[in-house]
Amino acid sequence: MRILLMFFILLLPMQAWAIINAEGLGVSVDKEGMNGKAGLSVNGSSGNTDKINGEGSGRLAWKHGEHTEILAVSYAYGKSRGQRDTNKSFVHLRHRYALDKAWDVEAFAQAQQNEFARLKLRTLFGGGLRWGQQDDDWRTYLGLGSFYESETLSSTAANAAPPRTRLWRGNAYGTLYYALNDRVGFQNTLYFQPAWKDAVDYRLLENAAMTVKLTETLDLRLSLEIEKDSRPPTGVKSTDTSYKTGLEYRF
């Protein structure tokens, strides 16, 4: 039964766009003190196909009593046939206060950019409630809240003045984690972020990941991420899909 549920986690409907998954796999927020991880993935080829892509990321968690701070950063860059085709980054800071064993209050701030989604800068500030349950093998988390978003797009030949929007969005997410054994773990996270004034304007993020413990401090991570924006900027596709394989160092 648990094996069937594990596959269900990985095969949840996968639709989504530029949302940051703050429920990262591999950083413990259950024990006192500070811990974190740093990841790096590089892919490339030359000859008939000239391409290189790389991404670096890191997460840091600090739990002290009922308080937990989480910092997540990432930068990805890529070229194909000598032309840049990937350039995006983000930084996310989150604070949690534990009301009891199941409920937390959250507050967060975030900044990100994505050159090829015409996203010059997006900043947001928000908060909400988070509920969680766990046992030896399973962890389940549900979050509900809201945030204020300010977004500036890059200019185009047809629109020299960069468009800028400011609005409130809802923020709902669910995370399921399953430890197959002491070396292999699976996680699935789904985010839904509709605009309060127009629910047809929404973003979704689906992230499925598996980590394999190679040593006491080194993990292999494989992930599939699908992002969707129901109203993307002009000239930008509504859905992005990415597959990633890389190494992560835990500390």
N, C-alpha and C positions, 0 to 999 in steps of 0.2 A: 504493500500500500504506500509506504513512504517513497519507494522508487517512482511510482506513478505520480505522486504529488510533486516530486522533484522535477520530473519532466514537464508537468503542468506549469511550474514556476518559469521554466525557460521558454515555454511556448505561449505565454500570455499574448493577447493581441498587441502587435508591435506597430504603433503609430506615434510620431513625435517630432520637436525643433528647439533651438537655442535656450534650453533650460539647463541649469547645473544640478547634477545629481549630488546632493549633499550627504546622502546615505552611503558613503563609500565603503567598499568591502576591504577589511583588513586592518582598520584602525579601531582599537578597543576603546570604548568610552564607559566601560563597566568597572574598571579598576582605578584606584587613586594614582595620581601622578601624570606624567607626560609620556606620550608615545606617538609614533608617526610612521610614515612610509614615503618613499620617493620612487618614482617609476620613470622608465625610459624605454622608448621603442623607436627603432630606426629601420626603414625599408628602402631599398634602392635597386636600380638596375642601370646598365650602360650597354652601348652597342646599338642594336636595332631599336631598343627602347631605352631612352635616357630619362630616368626619373629618380627622385629621392624625396622621402617623407620622414619626418621625425617629430616626436612629441615627448615633452618632459612634464612631469606633474609631481605634486607633493601634497600630503595632508598631515596636519599636526593636531593632536587632541590633548587637552589638559583638563583633567577632572580633579576638582578640589571640593570635597564635601558635596553639597547639593548643586554646585555650579560646574558647568563644562563649557569650555571654549573650543571651537573647531575652526581651523584655517585650512582652506583648500585653494591651490593655485595650479594653473596649467598653461602651457604654450605649445602650439603646433605650427609647423612650417613645412612647406613642400614646394618642389619645382618639378615640372614636366617639360622636356624638350627645351630646357633653358628658361622657361617662363614660370614665374611664381604662380601657384594655383592653390596654396593653402597658407593662411596667415590669421590665426585666431588665438585669443588668450582670455583668461578670466581669473578673478580673485574673489573668494567668497569667505566671509567671516560670520560665524554663528555662535550664539550664546544660548545655553539651556539651563533652566533651573528646575530641579526635580521637586514636584509637589508631593509625590509619594513614589512607591515602587513602579506604578504603571503610568503616571501622568507627568508630563513636562510642559513648561512654558518656554517658547522659543522666540528669539529675536535675531534678525540677520540683515546683512548688508552685502551687496554684490556689485561688481563692475566687470564688464566684458566687452570685447570687440571681435568682429569677424569680417575681414576685408571682402571676402567673396560672397557674403550675404548682405553686403552694403551696410553692415552695422558698424558705424563709426564709434559709437559709445552707447552702452546701455548701463544705467545705474538703477539700483532699486533698494528699498528699505522696507522691512516688514516684520511680521511675527505671527504667532499662532499657538495652538496646542498640539501636543504629540502624545499618543497612547501606544504602549508597547507591552508585549508578553513574550516570554522566552522560556525554553527548557534546555536540556543538555544539547539537543541537536537543532532546534528550531528557534527562529526569532521572527516576530511579526510586529510591524510598526505602521501606524496610521497617523497622518498629520493633516490639520485643517487650519487655514489662516488666510491672510491677505497681505498685499504689499503695494507700495506706490512706485511706479516705474517712470523713468525719464529716458527717452530713446532718441538718438540723433543718427540719421542715415547719411551716407556719403552722397555727394552731389553727382548728377549725371549731365550729359550734354543737353538733355531736354529740360532739366531742372537744376539750374546752377545754385539755387538756394537749398541747402541741405534740409530736408523735412525733419521736424522734431515733434514728438508726441509725448504727452504726459497723461497718465491714467492710473486707476486702481485696478488691480487684478486679484481674483481669488487664487488660493494656492492649496491644492489637495494632493496628497501623495500616499502611496502604500508601498511597503517593502516586505518581501519575504526572503528569509535566509535559511539555508539548510546545509548542515555539515554532514557530508557523506561519510567521512571518517576524520581522523585527526590530521589528514594531509590535504583533503580536497573539500572545497566549499563552493556552493552555488548561491547566487543572489539575483533577485529580479526587483526592479523599482519602476513604478509608473507614476508620472507627474501629470496633473491637469491644471491649467492656469487660464481661466476665462476672464475676459474684461467684464467688470461689474455692469457697465453701461450698455454692453452689447455682448451677450453670451456666444454669439456666432463668431466673435473674434477670440480665438483661443489658441493655446499652445499645448502640445503633448510631448512627453519624452518617455520612451521605453528603453530601459537599459538592462540587459541580461549579461551576467559575468560569471566566470569560473576561475578560481585560483587554486593552484597546486603548490603545496609547500615543498620546495626543493631542499632547503636547509633550515636551520633555526631562524635565519634572518632574510632569506631570499625566496621569493615566490615567482611562479610563472602565472601570468594573468591573460585570459582570453575573454574578449567582450564583444557584444553586438549592441549597437546603439542606433535607434531610429528616432528622428526628430521631425516634428510637423508644426508648421505655422499656418493656420487657416487663412490668414491674410498676409502673405509675405510681401516685401517690397517689390516694386515693378522690376521685372527682369530676373527675379530670384525664384527658384523652384520651391514649392511648398514643403517638400519632404527631402531630408538628408539621411543617408544610411552610412554607417561606418563600422568596419570590423578591425579590431585591434588585438595584437599579440605583443606582449612585452614582459620585462622583468621588473619586479618591485622589491625594494630593500626596506625591511621593517626595522625600526629602532625604538 
